[in-house]
Amino acid sequence: MRYRTWDWVALSLVILGAINWGLIGLFRFDLIAVIFGGMESIVSRIIYTIIALAGLYCLSFIGRTRDIVDNAERRTHNHNTPHTHNAI
């Protein structure tokens, strides 16, 4: 799969969000809020929103991954088809 720059940025933000949610769930520690001045801080809210948008964008990976798998299966099927050669 060939990733574009935005794919990597979005995936990185989603991973950051997942780590943050893990910290919240396990330790009640919100890393984003600590770094950017609390949950009510406008900067924190912007970061949360950007991470959410990145997560929605990453949904497009599903369709693209499915296309890549379908193309790979077609290539494999074409390579496994026996070829007949006429011997002279």
N, CA, C and O of each residue as an XYZ file, in Angstrom:
352
protein
N       0.852     -1.171      0.000
C       0.000      0.000      0.000
C       0.898      1.235      0.000
O       1.811      1.359      0.817
N       0.628      2.115     -0.904
C       1.405      3.346     -0.990
C       0.702      4.432     -0.189
O      -0.422      4.819     -0.509
N       1.360      4.917      0.840
C       0.767      5.928      1.700
C       1.173      7.325      1.239
O       2.311      7.570      0.837
N       0.217      8.210      1.311
C       0.493      9.613      1.066
C       0.875     10.269      2.391
O       0.665      9.687      3.455
N       1.425     11.458      2.331
C       1.861     12.150      3.541
C       0.711     12.312      4.524
O       0.883     12.084      5.721
N      -0.459     12.703      4.028
C      -1.595     12.904      4.934
C      -2.002     11.587      5.597
O      -2.458     11.591      6.741
N      -1.843     10.456      4.892
C      -2.145      9.152      5.491
C      -1.280      8.932      6.731
O      -1.776      8.496      7.770
N       0.004      9.231      6.620
C       0.917      9.046      7.750
C       0.588     10.012      8.889
O       0.621      9.629     10.059
N       0.274     11.250      8.550
C      -0.088     12.231      9.583
C      -1.353     11.781     10.302
O      -1.414     11.788     11.532
N      -2.366     11.389      9.525
C      -3.631     10.962     10.119
C      -3.433      9.725     10.990
O      -3.972      9.651     12.094
N      -2.671      8.765     10.504
C      -2.427      7.551     11.274
C      -1.676      7.870     12.567
O      -1.978      7.301     13.616
N      -0.718      8.763     12.497
C       0.022      9.171     13.700
C      -0.898      9.830     14.716
O      -0.792      9.569     15.914
N      -1.802     10.686     14.244
C      -2.750     11.343     15.150
C      -3.712     10.340     15.776
O      -4.053     10.455     16.953
N      -4.145      9.369     15.002
C      -5.047      8.342     15.544
C      -4.322      7.516     16.608
O      -4.908      7.175     17.636
N      -3.058      7.197     16.365
C      -2.274      6.468     17.366
C      -2.106      7.302     18.627
O      -2.224      6.784     19.737
N      -1.831      8.596     18.461
C      -1.748      9.493     19.610
C      -3.064      9.497     20.387
O      -3.066      9.433     21.616
N      -4.171      9.572     19.671
C      -5.479      9.544     20.323
C      -5.727      8.229     21.051
O      -6.281      8.219     22.150
N      -5.317      7.122     20.440
C      -5.494      5.816     21.082
C      -4.661      5.715     22.358
O      -5.127      5.200     23.374
N      -3.441      6.206     22.297
C      -2.592      6.205     23.498
C      -3.222      7.073     24.577
O      -3.246      6.697     25.749
N      -3.734      8.237     24.180
C      -4.376      9.127     25.155
C      -5.581      8.457     25.803
O      -5.754      8.528     27.020
N      -6.418      7.802     24.990
C      -7.586      7.109     25.545
C      -7.161      5.951     26.454
O      -7.812      5.683     27.464
N      -6.077      5.273     26.098
C      -5.564      4.216     26.972
C      -5.126      4.763     28.311
O      -5.404      4.170     29.353
N      -4.429      5.913     28.285
C      -4.011      6.545     29.537
C      -5.212      6.990     30.371
O      -5.210      6.863     31.595
N      -6.230      7.511     29.699
C      -7.442      7.929     30.414
C      -8.110      6.714     31.042
O      -8.502      6.744     32.209
N      -8.236      5.645     30.261
C      -8.909      4.444     30.763
C      -8.163      3.754     31.887
O      -8.778      3.281     32.842
N      -6.854      3.693     31.785
C      -6.075      2.970     32.786
C      -5.732      3.810     34.011
O      -5.769      3.318     35.139
N      -5.401      5.069     33.789
C      -4.850      5.877     34.878
C      -5.604      7.182     35.139
O      -5.211      7.965     36.004
N      -6.685      7.415     34.394
C      -7.412      8.685     34.492
C      -6.473      9.872     34.264
O      -6.562     10.898     34.939
N      -5.580      9.705     33.301
C      -4.586     10.720     32.980
C      -4.756     11.128     31.532
O      -4.541     10.319     30.628
N      -5.142     12.382     31.299
C      -5.360     12.900     29.947
C      -4.118     13.665     29.510
O      -3.923     14.821     29.888
N      -3.281     13.009     28.711
C      -2.019     13.584     28.278
C      -2.221     14.868     27.476
O      -1.488     15.839     27.668
N      -3.199     14.880     26.588
C      -3.476     16.078     25.775
C      -3.833     17.258     26.674
O      -3.344     18.369     26.476
N      -4.686     17.008     27.658
C      -5.093     18.075     28.574
C      -3.909     18.583     29.384
O      -3.787     19.785     29.620
N      -3.045     17.681     29.809
C      -1.884     18.089     30.601
C      -0.939     18.948     29.754
O      -0.438     19.971     30.220
N      -0.703     18.530     28.530
C       0.240     19.260     27.666
C      -0.318     20.610     27.242
O       0.412     21.600     27.201
N      -1.628     20.656     26.923
C      -2.190     21.858     26.309
C      -3.096     22.671     27.228
O      -3.872     23.496     26.745
N      -3.017     22.460     28.531
C      -3.677     23.369     29.460
C      -5.076     22.988     29.894
O      -5.893     23.879     30.127
N      -5.387     21.732     30.013
C      -6.684     21.296     30.517
C      -7.667     20.957     29.412
O      -7.514     21.389     28.269
N      -8.677     20.178     29.769
C      -9.673     19.738     28.789
C     -10.478     20.884     28.213
O     -10.919     20.814     27.066
N     -10.673     21.920     28.977
C     -11.484     23.049     28.523
C     -10.692     24.063     27.708
O     -11.270     24.987     27.135
N      -9.379     23.896     27.653
C      -8.535     24.811     26.883
C      -8.906     24.733     25.403
O      -9.164     23.651     24.876
N      -8.931     25.876     24.747
C      -9.275     25.916     23.322
C      -8.265     25.108     22.513
O      -8.637     24.460     21.535
N      -6.991     25.139     22.909
C      -5.962     24.382     22.187
C      -6.233     22.879     22.316
O      -6.146     22.148     21.330
N      -6.558     22.419     23.520
C      -6.881     20.999     23.721
C      -8.085     20.599     22.886
O      -8.087     19.533     22.270
N      -9.094     21.433     22.862
C     -10.302     21.109     22.088
C     -10.002     21.045     20.598
O     -10.565     20.215     19.884
N      -9.112     21.922     20.123
C      -8.709     21.875     18.712
C      -7.950     20.572     18.433
O      -8.184     19.925     17.413
N      -7.046     20.190     19.334
C      -6.286     18.941     19.168
C      -7.237     17.751     19.157
O      -7.109     16.872     18.306
N      -8.198     17.708     20.097
C      -9.177     16.610     20.121
C      -9.940     16.549     18.797
O     -10.179     15.466     18.263
N     -10.317     17.700     18.277
C     -11.077     17.759     17.022
C     -10.232     17.280     15.846
O     -10.722     16.545     14.989
N      -8.975     17.691     15.802
C      -8.079     17.255     14.722
C      -7.884     15.744     14.770
O      -7.881     15.081     13.733
N      -7.720     15.198     15.977
C      -7.563     13.746     16.117
C      -8.830     13.032     15.665
O      -8.759     11.991     15.013
N      -9.982     13.585     16.006
C     -11.252     12.978     15.570
C     -11.377     13.001     14.048
O     -11.796     12.011     13.449
N     -11.021     14.110     13.424
C     -11.070     14.205     11.965
C     -10.087     13.224     11.315
O     -10.385     12.630     10.279
N      -8.923     13.062     11.930
C      -7.945     12.097     11.421
C      -8.507     10.677     11.508
O      -8.304      9.868     10.603
N      -9.209     10.383     12.590
C      -9.839      9.067     12.725
C     -10.879      8.827     11.648
O     -10.958      7.732     11.091
N     -11.675      9.839     11.350
C     -12.666      9.697     10.279
C     -11.987      9.516      8.932
O     -12.441      8.724      8.106
N     -10.901     10.246      8.705
C     -10.155     10.101      7.464
C      -9.593      8.684      7.332
O      -9.585      8.114      6.241
N      -9.129      8.125      8.438
C      -8.555      6.770      8.411
C      -9.587      5.713      8.021
O      -9.214      4.607      7.632
N     -10.858      6.031      8.117
C     -11.881      5.102      7.626
C     -11.709      4.839      6.133
O     -12.096      3.780      5.637
N     -11.126      5.804      5.415
C     -10.902      5.609      3.984
C      -9.870      4.517      3.723
O      -9.820      3.974      2.620
N      -9.043      4.184      4.718
C      -8.072      3.101      4.561
C      -8.781      1.782      4.286
O      -8.259      0.931      3.566
N      -9.967      1.612      4.858
C     -10.706      0.355      4.696
C     -10.996      0.103      3.229
O     -10.726     -0.985      2.720
N     -11.543      1.094      2.547
C     -11.854      0.931      1.137
C     -10.606      0.753      0.294
O     -10.583     -0.065     -0.625
N      -9.562      1.520      0.607
C      -8.330      1.405     -0.164
C      -7.647      0.072      0.084
O      -7.090     -0.510     -0.847
N      -7.674     -0.425      1.309
C      -7.079     -1.723      1.613
C      -7.829     -2.829      0.887
O      -7.218     -3.757      0.357
N      -9.145     -2.730      0.866
C      -9.957     -3.732      0.178
C      -9.618     -3.752     -1.312
O      -9.519     -4.825     -1.906
N      -9.438     -2.580     -1.922
C      -9.063     -2.509     -3.334
C      -7.701     -3.155     -3.572
O      -7.511     -3.863     -4.561
N      -6.760     -2.913     -2.670
C      -5.417     -3.474     -2.819
C      -5.468     -4.994     -2.716
O      -4.810     -5.690     -3.489
N      -6.251     -5.515     -1.761
C      -6.380     -6.964     -1.606
C      -7.031     -7.566     -2.848
O      -6.583     -8.599     -3.344
N      -8.080     -6.928     -3.349
C      -8.742     -7.427     -4.560
C      -7.781     -7.459     -5.742
O      -7.758     -8.436     -6.491
N      -6.991     -6.409     -5.919
C      -6.020     -6.366     -7.021
C      -4.959     -7.444     -6.861
O      -4.561     -8.074     -7.841
N      -4.498     -7.661     -5.627
C      -3.484     -8.692     -5.376
C      -4.053    -10.075     -5.684
O      -3.364    -10.922     -6.253
N      -5.313    -10.301     -5.307
C      -5.937    -11.595     -5.598
C      -6.074    -11.812     -7.091
O      -5.869    -12.923     -7.578
N      -6.419    -10.759     -7.825
C      -6.525    -10.883     -9.281
C      -5.179    -11.207     -9.904
O      -5.093    -12.047    -10.800
N      -4.115    -10.538     -9.431
C      -2.780    -10.811     -9.963
C      -2.357    -12.239     -9.660
O      -1.793    -12.920    -10.517
N      -2.630    -12.702     -8.424
C      -2.277    -14.068     -8.043
C      -3.042    -15.067     -8.886
O      -2.474    -16.059     -9.343
N      -4.310    -14.822     -9.094
C      -5.139    -15.717     -9.899
C      -4.619    -15.789    -11.330
O      -4.558    -16.870    -11.916
N      -4.247    -14.655    -11.888
C      -3.728    -14.633    -13.256
C      -2.388    -15.358    -13.363
O      -2.113    -15.990    -14.383
N      -1.552    -15.278    -12.328
C      -0.257    -15.957    -12.362
C      -0.398    -17.459    -12.149
O       0.447    -18.227    -12.607
N      -1.439    -17.882    -11.470
C      -1.637    -19.312    -11.206
C      -2.376    -20.019    -12.314
O      -2.498    -21.243    -12.287
N      -2.870    -19.284    -13.284
C      -3.583    -19.908    -14.392
C      -2.578    -20.624    -15.266
O      -1.590    -20.025    -15.692
N      -2.819    -21.922    -15.545
C      -1.855    -22.649    -16.382
C      -1.801    -22.060    -17.776
O      -2.829    -21.733    -18.369
N      -0.604    -21.929    -18.286
C      -0.399    -21.433    -19.636
C      -0.104    -22.611    -20.549
O       0.694    -23.489    -20.221
N      -0.741    -22.612    -21.663
C      -0.495    -23.690    -22.624
C       0.420    -23.165    -23.703
O       0.209    -22.087    -24.258
N       1.412    -23.926    -23.979
C       2.370    -23.564    -25.013
C       2.297    -24.623    -26.104
O       2.277    -25.820    -25.818
N       2.260    -24.198    -27.297
C       2.231    -25.147    -28.414
C       3.647    -25.589    -28.727
O       4.504    -24.790    -29.105
N       3.864    -26.866    -28.562
C       5.202    -27.397    -28.881
C       5.234    -27.733    -30.363
O       4.299    -28.321    -30.906
N       6.299    -27.357    -30.986
C       6.421    -27.646    -32.422
C       7.327    -28.816    -32.623
O       7.566    -29.224    -33.760
